[in-house]
């Protein structure tokens, strides 16, 4: 029997043609499109994040694109809440809400499947970002592997953003980040149908190269330079959408494009792995509409979509459900004691951030060491750290 659904998600790696397929589906069934990509929710960066143009939208209602300033603090929970509001707006406006995303983490946030996370003080988020700039993602990945081998095994050594988030969570709690990720169901929530757009690997790589070229021709570098001119470079480096930091740092446009193509292919590979392993019950679609304007067997595509969609739609609400897991640390342990150290931590300490400074991190550029406190450590009233440290050397 056909399972009824009240909302549709089009998911897959970058440059797979999700946006074009979503528009075709919306025209077919009378739907509206909802953004599920965190980077596409930011204003001021439409070219490099691939936000659909007015022409590409073809008159179909779109929600959640370019909605927030670059200084808006994005996370899966807050974004998920906003996306659920957009889904309700889309349902009221034009029938079937069609969510489009390439982010598995944010998809789970939208489905409300993520565990409740402890608050991370901004001082520790800044600390993680600064360490990443100073030491580089691979070194921090080794550090993460010491405090949480399970989470480290799930992240690529160059995935700086996720490594930073994991370490910031560890800094705030003194516990392995995966302890807060309790193993989510891979089943699709009730009321949803998911189409996984997954072109063949060689085709996807070709699309990525073509897409980067088209974006460059459309003014991606100029868009990036405007961000710098507006004094917003700090924000773009914090949120780290693919390509922007390369345009900021690489003066040669051809070299910049090649680096962006390389990074985008690596990102698409991680997305492909996630969707192949973490979604059970998605309808796979190997055909797609090229984001750069080309069409692959559109009649076959529409026939396939018709068979997937025209049965089972029901305008009811949807539900949700939880994420991941943990192990021990093979690293040798040492202890030391902080002797009257200043707890202000480079001037970033706020008045009430006792928990922030509870996890004081030491970077020794000469010796190459980080120190973080053991979970059993105590605190002094002045917030200076007074307990055992684990020393990580690299």
JOJO-V623032 format. One record per backbone hydrogen bond with DSSP energy under -0.5 kcal/mol. CO is the residue of the C=O (numbers start at 1). NH is the residue of the N-H. If there is no record, write none. Layout:
CO;NH  CO;NH
This chain:
5;314  6;97  7;193  8;99  9;11  9;195  10;101  11;197  13;16  17;21  17;289  18;22  19;23  20;24  21;25  22;26  23;27  24;28  25;29  26;30  26;31  30;96  32;98  33;63  34;100  36;38  37;41  38;41  39;42  40;66  41;67  41;68  42;45  45;49  46;50  46;51  47;50  53;57  54;58  54;59  55;58  57;60  61;33  63;35  68;43  69;72  72;74  75;79  76;80  77;81  78;82  79;83  80;84  81;85  82;86  83;87  84;88  85;89  86;90  87;91  88;92  89;93  90;94  91;95  94;96  95;97  96;32  97;8  97;99  98;34  99;10  100;36  101;12  102;104  103;107  104;108  105;109  106;110  107;111  108;113  108;114  109;112  111;321  119;121  121;124  121;125  122;126  123;127  124;128  125;129  126;130  127;131  128;132  129;133  130;134  131;135  131;136  132;136  136;140  137;141  138;142  139;143  140;144  141;145  142;146  143;146  143;147  144;148  148;152  149;153  150;154  151;154  152;155  156;159  158;160  159;163  160;164  161;165  162;166  163;167  164;168  165;169  166;170  167;171  168;172  169;173  170;174  176;179  177;180  178;181  180;182  186;280  189;192  190;319  191;6  191;7  193;9  194;196  194;283  195;11  195;197  196;198  196;285  197;13  200;204  201;205  202;206  203;207  204;208  205;209  206;210  207;211  208;212  209;213  210;214  211;215  212;216  213;217  214;218  215;220  216;219  219;223  220;224  221;225  222;226  223;227  224;228  225;229  226;230  227;232  228;231  232;236  233;237  234;238  235;239  236;240  241;244  241;245  243;247  244;248  245;249  246;250  249;251  251;253  252;256  253;257  254;258  255;259  256;260  257;261  258;262  259;263  260;264  261;265  262;266  263;267  264;268  265;269  266;270  267;271  268;272  269;273  270;274  271;275  272;276  273;277  274;278  275;279  278;280  279;281  280;188  282;284  283;196  285;198  288;290  288;296  290;293  294;290  295;297  297;301  298;302  299;303  300;304  301;305  302;306  303;307  304;308  305;309  306;310  312;5  314;316  323;183  338;340  342;345  344;348  344;349  345;348  350;353  352;354  353;357  354;358  356;359  358;360  361;363  362;364  362;371  363;365  364;368  364;369  368;394  369;364  370;392  371;362  372;390  374;377  378;386  380;383  384;380  386;378  388;374  390;372  390;392  391;393  392;370
